[in-house]
C-alpha cells in the first residue's frame, strides 16, 4: 500500500540541515593563514576554513598543525576537523562569502 502522495514506503521525513553561523566556528577555533593563503577561502567546489589543531616547540622552531573544514558551495559541511565531525556534520555554515572577504583583506587572525 502506498501513501496518498504516491511515495513508496513510509520512511522518515528528512530533517532540515542545521544552520551554523560562521561566527560560531570563528569563536571556537583559532583560524590561521599559511603563507599567502588566507585562513578562509574559496576552493574549486566550495570553501575551506583552516584551523590550528596544535603546536610543537623544539629548540628555536615552532611547528604548527592544521586541519580544515571543507564546505560545499552552499556551505554544507563536507568534512570537519578531526574529532569535531559529530558536532558540525550534517550542517550548513552561513555567512561564508562575508568570511572570505574579511579574511582575504587581512581581517580576523
N, C-alpha and C positions, 0 to 999 in steps of 0.2 A: 504494500500500500504506500502511495506517495503522498506527501503533503499537498495542500491546495495550491501552492505556488509552483508545483511541478518538480521540485528538487527531490532527489533520491535520499533516502535515509533521514534520520532525524538528528544529524550531527550537531555539535555545539556551535553556537554563534561565535564568530571571531571577535575577540576582544579588541577594542581600539588600542593602537600602539601609544604608550605614554609619551608625552612630550617633555623633553628635558631642556630647560633654558641653558644656553651656553655659559651663563654666569655661574651655574652650579658646578660645571667642570672647572671653570676658572678659579673658583673658591677652593675646591677640594684637591686640586693638583697644582704643582709648580710647572708652568708651561715654559719651555726653553727653546731658544733658537739654536741652530747648529751651523756655524759658518755664516754664509749669506742666506741660508734658508730660514724663514721665519718659523715661529712655534706653531702657527696656524696657517694653513694654505690650501690651495686647490690642487687636486690631482686630476688625472685624465677623466675619471668617472665619479668624482665627488670631492671630498675634503679629507685632510688629515689634521690631527692635533697631537703634537709631540709633548710628552710629559716626562719629567725627571723621575726615575724609579730608585736611584741610589747613587752614591758617590763613594769612591775608594781613594784613600790618601796613602801615597807611598813616596817617601823622600820629599822631593820638591814638586812632584806631579800629582794632579788630581784627575782621576778617571771618572767620568760621568756615564751612567747607564740610562738609556731612554726606552720608552715604549710608546705606542701610538693608539689613538682612536682612529679608525678608518671609517669614514661615513660615505654613504651613497649621495648622489646629487640632491636628493630631497631631505638629507640629514639623518636618514635611518642608519643606526649603528650596525656596521658590518663586523667590526672587531673592536674590542676594548682592551685596555692594558691588562696584563696577566693578573688574575685574582679579582678583577672588577667586572667581569662579564655578567654575572647574575644580576648586578645592580643596574646595569645600563642596557642590556640586551634582553628582550626587544625594547627599543626606544627610538625616538626621533629627536635629534638635537635641533633646537630652533635658534635663530639669530646667527647662523654661520656666515652669511655674507658680510654682516657688520663686523664679526670677529676677524674675518680675513682682512678687511680694510684696516681695522685697528692694529693688528699685528704686522701688517705689511708696511705700515708707516712708522714702525718702531714703538708703537704703543704697547702696553702690557709689560711683559718681563724684559 
